Amino acid sequence: MPENISLEAARVEAEELTTRILEAKDAYYGRDTSLVDDATYDGWMHRLEEIERLHPELQGQDSPTQMVGAAEATGLQTIEHAERMLSLDNVFSLDELREWAAKTRAAAGRDVAWLTELKIDGLAINLRYERGVLTSAATRGDGRVGEIVTENALRVAGIPERLSGSGHPAIVEVRGEVFIPVAAFERLNAAQAAFRDRAYAEALERFQSRGGA
C-alpha cells in the first residue's frame, strides 16, 4: 500500500475492509460458515493494520484489528479473562519477520533466543489454577470474555485437574491450543460412520419386521 495514501482514501478503504471482515467473522463464528478462504481474510486484516499504522486516528476500539475471535453463540456461561487473550501476529514477508524480531529484541532489552515450531490450529483455551487446582477452563471468545468449558477440558488427557508438586502460587493461568491429531480424527469419523450405518440397519430391520415394504 502506498505510504502517502490520503486520509480520506484510507478512511474509505478501512471502512470497506471493516465491513468485509466483520461479515466474515459473523458468518464464521455465528453461523459456522466460511465466506472466504484464510489467505483472503488474513490479507484483509493485514491491509487494515497497514492503514491504521499510517493513520492511527482511524483505529477505534471497535476495529477488527483490536478484536480477537468473536463471541461464541452457544449459550454457555462466560468468564472475563484476567488478562486479554491475544492471538499470534501474522507476517507476510521476510522483511516483516525481521522487523518483528527487531521489535521483540528491543522490547526485551537483550538478545533473544528463538524457538520455532509448526503452528497448531486448534481451539485456544485458558486454564486457571488456584493453589494448584483447576478452577476454570475457558475459550478465547472475543479476547476479553470467553465461554466456560471446564467439564469438557477435563476430558482431555493432557489437562490435569490438580498440578503435581507443592508450593503453587495463588493463581496461575496456562494458555494453549486444544486439538485432535489427524489420525485420531479419522478414527473418530470412521467410528461415527459405522455407528450411523448400524443405527440405519437396525431401524430398517425393525421397520421390515413390522411389515414395512
Secondary structure, DSSP 4 states (H G I P E B T S, - for coil): --TT--HHHHHHHHHHHHHHHHHHHIIIIIHS--SS-HHHHHHHHHHHHHHHHH-GGG--TTSGGG--S----S---EEE-SS---------SHHHHHHHHHHHHHHHTS-------PPP-SEEEEEEEETTEEEEEEE-TTSSEEEB-HHHHTTSTT--SB-SSS---SEEEEEEEE---HHHHHHHHHHHHHHHHHHHHHHHHHHHHTT--
